[in-house]
Amino acid sequence: MRYPFLQIGGFLAVILLGTVPARAELSVVTSIPPVHSLVAKVMAGAGEPHLLLRNGQSPHGYALRPSDARALENADLIFLVSHNVESFLEATVDRDVDNGGRVIELFEVKGVTHLPVREGALWDSPEHAGHDDHDKEGHDEHAGHEDHDKDGHDEHAGHEDHDKDGHDEHAGHEDHDKDGHDEHAGHEDHDKDGHDEHAGHDHGPDDPHVWLSPSNAKAFVAAIAASLAARDPDHAALYNANAAAAVQDLDQLSETIRQKLARVHERPFLVFHDAYQYFESAFDLKAAGAISLVTGAAPGAARLRALRQRVADGGIRCIFREVQFRPRLAEVVAEGSGAKLGTLDPVGSTVPFGPDAYNGLMLGLADGFESCLR
């Protein structure tokens, strides 16, 4: 015997089930363009992450927009390199490096290789070792000339990445002071109180620019996929497949860059600040030193002398500027030497955002090195 009411009930159940809303898309926030790119690769087909830093901005001193604050508050997952890099998130996002947690610091995930911070202005020759950061009395050349002026105020106070008119964060703080004096005038090796230039700028013993290693990027991808799958198991297979494809793509990217740089990897150069060690290590490049010890800060007189002498000694093919900062310091070091000037972008701020941005960043660095060093 048939029971029509059961059939009707089943039909109604199907209708009711069909009206149940689908699971909301996972809300994911990323900090800087290379992290956004790798997360976007893994999320492809399941959603798109929100990017915080845009338009050539630096993670040093970035101020969150209201839309960023809302995105962070509502995020299921937040991916960043580390609180040492994205220090602007320190007061906003609680630390939680467990892959099962909401905040993922990729610097800490399994498989990431760390390199120690390099000390001094010059790195490539024994004769310079120990003679670049200190004067004859062994004092720190930069003491007190980064974090504080004569009155003890923070030189960068109120100077985030851009002022209200969109000017560079260092505009007016590189070549001259308000009275038109040279930036280095009176900035010998010490201030009156002998403060260390590094106060408040300690990134720890390891170089934080880990994203510039393709092998580290592969470790990022694995951690990203695991974190996404744990939060959104319905798309776990998709995340894992995307991650596998991303790893293959990173291997091909590495081979392309290696071939591009094969003829220039022994040629020494100077960088604006020490951001490229992981890239250098991956592709056997030979950096000789860095102009700025801390991102964007003008070097002291002794450091400038050491750098200019190293360039005068010969062999430095290129001195690299960075797109986030004005070029005057690199031009001062290069002046009269015959060394070429190049430009690098360590965060890919000039590359269109999206899944392909990491490749664009790395290929852009390869092109920058190759064109200036060849």
C-alpha positions in Angstrom: 0.0 0.0 0.0 1.3 3.5 -0.9 1.1 6.4 1.5 0.7 9.6 -0.5 1.3 11.7 2.6 4.8 10.3 2.9 5.6 11.2 -0.7 4.3 14.7 -0.1 6.2 14.9 3.1 9.4 13.8 1.3 8.8 16.4 -1.4 8.3 19.1 1.3 11.5 17.9 3.0 13.4 18.3 -0.3 12.0 21.8 -0.7 12.9 22.7 2.9 16.4 21.3 2.6 16.9 23.3 -0.6 16.1 26.5 1.2 18.9 25.9 3.8 21.5 28.6 3.2 24.9 27.5 1.9 27.8 27.8 4.2 29.2 31.4 4.1 32.5 31.8 2.3 35.6 31.7 4.5 36.8 35.2 5.5 40.6 35.5 5.1 42.9 38.5 5.6 46.5 38.7 4.4 49.1 41.3 5.2 51.5 42.0 2.3 51.2 41.2 -1.5 53.4 38.1 -1.6 51.4 36.5 1.3 48.2 37.5 -0.4 49.3 35.9 -3.7 50.1 32.6 -2.2 46.9 32.5 -0.2 44.9 33.4 -3.3 46.6 30.6 -5.2 45.5 28.1 -2.6 42.0 29.6 -2.2 41.3 29.7 -6.0 37.7 28.5 -6.6 36.7 28.9 -3.0 37.1 32.6 -2.3 39.4 35.5 -2.3 41.5 36.9 0.6 41.5 40.5 1.7 44.9 42.4 1.3 45.9 45.0 3.8 49.0 46.7 2.3 48.5 48.2 -1.2 49.9 50.8 -3.5 53.6 50.7 -2.7 53.1 51.0 1.1 55.7 49.7 3.5 54.8 47.4 6.5 56.9 49.7 8.7 54.5 52.1 10.3 51.5 51.4 8.2 48.2 52.7 9.6 45.1 50.5 9.2 42.1 51.8 7.3 38.6 51.4 8.8 37.9 48.7 6.1 41.0 46.8 7.2 40.0 46.9 10.8 36.6 45.5 10.0 38.1 42.8 7.9 40.5 41.8 10.7 37.7 41.7 13.2 35.5 39.4 11.1 38.3 37.2 9.7 38.2 33.4 10.1 41.9 33.3 9.3 44.7 36.0 9.2 47.9 35.2 7.4 51.0 37.3 8.0 54.8 36.8 7.9 55.4 37.7 11.5 54.6 40.4 14.1 58.2 41.6 13.6 57.5 42.4 9.9 53.9 43.6 10.1 54.5 45.4 13.4 51.4 47.6 12.7 49.3 44.5 13.6 50.8 44.1 17.0 48.1 46.0 18.8 45.3 44.7 16.7 45.9 41.0 16.3 46.7 38.6 19.1 49.6 36.3 18.6 48.7 32.7 17.7 51.1 30.7 15.7 49.3 27.4 16.0 48.1 26.3 12.6 44.7 25.5 14.2 44.4 29.1 15.4 43.0 32.2 13.7 46.3 34.0 13.2 49.0 32.2 11.2 52.6 33.6 11.4 54.2 32.0 8.4 57.7 32.8 9.7 57.1 30.1 12.3 55.5 27.3 10.2 57.1 23.9 9.6 59.7 23.8 6.9 60.7 27.5 6.8 64.4 28.1 6.7 65.8 31.1 8.7 69.0 33.0 8.0 70.7 35.1 10.7 70.7 38.9 10.4 73.9 40.1 8.8 75.9 42.7 10.8 77.6 45.7 9.5 77.7 47.7 6.3 79.9 45.3 4.4 79.7 41.5 4.2 81.8 40.1 1.3 85.4 40.5 2.2 87.5 39.8 5.3 89.4 43.1 5.1 86.2 44.9 5.8 85.1 42.7 8.7 84.7 44.6 11.9 85.6 47.9 10.4 82.3 49.2 9.1 80.1 49.8 12.1 82.6 51.2 14.5 85.0 54.1 14.6 88.6 53.9 16.0 87.4 53.9 19.6 85.0 51.0 18.9 81.8 53.0 19.3 78.7 52.5 17.3 78.7 55.0 14.4 74.9 55.4 14.5 74.4 55.8 18.2 71.3 57.8 18.8 70.8 59.0 15.2 67.8 57.0 14.3 65.2 56.8 17.0 65.7 60.2 18.7 66.6 63.7 17.7 68.2 66.2 20.1 65.0 66.6 22.1 64.4 62.9 22.4 61.5 62.8 19.9 60.9 60.0 17.5 62.2 61.2 14.1 59.4 59.2 12.4 56.6 60.3 14.6 53.6 61.1 12.4 55.4 60.0 9.3 53.7 56.8 8.2 54.2 55.6 4.7 52.6 58.7 3.1 51.5 62.1 4.3 48.2 63.6 3.5 49.2 64.6 0.1 50.5 61.1 -0.8 54.2 62.0 -0.5 56.8 59.5 0.4 57.2 58.8 4.1 60.7 60.1 4.1 60.1 63.2 2.0 62.1 65.9 3.6 63.9 63.5 5.9 66.6 62.2 3.6 68.7 64.9 1.9 68.1 68.0 4.1 66.6 69.1 7.4 64.2 72.1 7.7 67.0 74.6 7.4 68.5 73.0 4.3 71.5 71.5 6.1 72.9 68.2 4.9 71.3 65.2 6.5 74.6 64.0 7.9 75.7 67.3 9.3 76.5 66.9 12.9 75.6 63.2 12.8 79.0 61.7 13.7 79.1 58.5 15.6 77.4 59.5 18.9 74.7 61.7 20.3 74.9 63.3 23.7 73.2 60.3 25.4 74.9 57.6 23.4 71.7 55.8 22.5 71.8 52.8 20.2 70.2 53.4 16.8 68.4 50.0 17.0 66.2 51.0 19.9 62.7 49.8 19.1 63.8 48.3 15.8 64.9 44.8 16.8 63.7 42.1 14.4 65.4 39.4 16.4 68.4 37.3 15.4 66.9 36.0 12.2 66.4 37.9 8.9 62.6 38.3 8.6 62.4 38.5 4.8 61.6 34.8 4.5 59.1 35.1 1.6 61.9 35.8 -0.9 63.0 32.1 -0.8 61.0 29.8 -3.2 61.5 26.9 -0.8 60.1 28.9 2.1 57.2 29.9 -0.2 56.5 26.2 -0.6 56.4 25.7 3.1 54.0 28.7 3.3 51.7 27.0 0.8 51.6 23.8 2.7 50.7 25.6 6.0 48.1 27.8 4.2 46.4 24.8 2.7 46.4 23.0 6.1 44.9 26.0 7.9 42.3 26.6 5.3 41.2 22.9 5.2 41.0 22.9 9.0 38.6 25.8 9.0 36.7 24.8 5.8 36.8 21.0 5.4 34.2 21.1 2.7 36.9 22.6 0.4 39.9 20.6 1.7 40.4 18.6 -1.5 40.4 21.9 -3.5 42.9 23.6 -1.2 45.2 20.6 -1.3 45.0 20.3 -5.1 45.7 24.0 -5.5 48.6 23.8 -3.1 50.1 20.9 -5.1 49.8 22.9 -8.3 51.4 26.0 -6.6 54.4 23.9 -5.5 55.0 22.8 -9.0 54.7 26.4 -10.2 57.2 27.5 -7.6 59.7 24.8 -8.8 59.3 26.1 -12.4 59.7 29.7 -11.2 63.0 28.8 -9.4 64.4 27.2 -12.5 63.4 30.2 -14.7 65.1 32.6 -12.3 68.2 30.4 -11.9 68.7 30.4 -15.7 68.1 34.2 -15.9 70.8 34.9 -13.3 73.4 32.3 -14.3 75.7 34.8 -15.9 75.7 37.5 -13.1 75.7 35.5 -9.9 79.4 36.2 -9.1 79.1 40.0 -9.5 79.0 42.0 -6.3 76.5 44.8 -5.5 75.1 46.9 -2.7 71.5 47.0 -1.7 69.5 49.8 -0.1 68.7 47.7 3.0 69.4 44.0 3.8 66.1 42.6 2.5 67.3 40.1 -0.2 69.4 37.6 1.7 67.0 34.7 1.1 66.8 35.5 -2.6 70.6 35.8 -2.8 71.0 32.4 -1.0 68.5 30.7 -3.3 70.1 32.0 -6.5 73.8 32.3 -5.5 74.1 36.1 -5.7 76.9 38.1 -4.0 75.7 41.1 -2.1 78.6 43.2 -0.7 76.7 45.3 1.8 73.7 47.5 2.6 73.3 51.3 2.7 70.7 51.5 5.4 71.0 49.4 8.5 67.4 49.8 9.4 64.7 50.2 6.8 64.6 53.8 5.4 67.1 55.2 8.0 69.9 57.4 6.8 73.4 55.9 7.5 75.9 57.6 9.7 79.0 59.3 8.5 81.3 56.3 9.2 79.0 53.9 7.4 78.9 56.2 4.3 82.6 56.4 4.3 83.0 52.6 4.4 80.4 52.1 1.6 82.0 54.7 -0.6 85.4 53.3 0.0 84.2 49.8 -0.9 82.7 51.1 -4.2 85.9 53.1 -4.9 88.0 49.9 -4.4 86.2 48.6 -7.5 84.2 45.5 -8.3 80.8 46.8 -7.3 78.7 46.6 -10.5 75.4 48.0 -9.2 73.9 49.9 -6.3 70.2 49.2 -5.7 67.5 51.6 -4.7 64.0 50.5 -3.5 60.7 51.7 -4.8 59.4 52.4 -1.3 62.1 55.0 -0.6 63.6 58.0 -2.3 66.8 57.3 -4.3 69.1 60.0 -3.0 71.2 57.8 -0.6 72.0 55.3 -3.3 73.0 58.1 -5.6 75.3 59.6 -2.9 77.1 56.2 -2.5 77.4 55.7 -6.3 78.5 59.3 -7.1 81.6 59.4 -9.2 82.2 55.6 -9.0 80.8 54.4 -12.3 78.6 51.9 -10.6 75.2 51.5 -12.1 72.0 52.2 -10.2 69.2 49.7 -10.2 65.8 49.4 -8.5 64.3 46.5 -6.5 60.9 45.9 -4.9 61.1 43.4 -2.0 57.3 43.2 -1.4 56.0 43.3 -5.0 54.1 46.6 -4.4 54.3 47.5 -8.1 52.9 44.1 -9.3 49.2 43.7 -9.9 47.6 41.9 -6.9 46.3 38.4 -7.2 47.4 34.8 -7.5 50.2 35.6 -10.0 51.7 38.4 -7.9 54.3 36.2 -6.1 55.7 35.1 -9.5 55.7 38.7 -10.6 57.6 39.8 -7.5 60.3 37.2 -7.9 60.7 37.6 -11.7 60.8 41.4 -11.1 63.7 40.9 -8.7 65.4 38.6 -11.1 65.0 41.2 -14.0 66.3 44.0 -11.7 69.4 42.1 -10.7 70.1 40.8 -14.2 69.7 44.1 -16.0 71.9 46.0 -13.6 74.6 43.4 -13.1 75.0 42.1 -16.7 
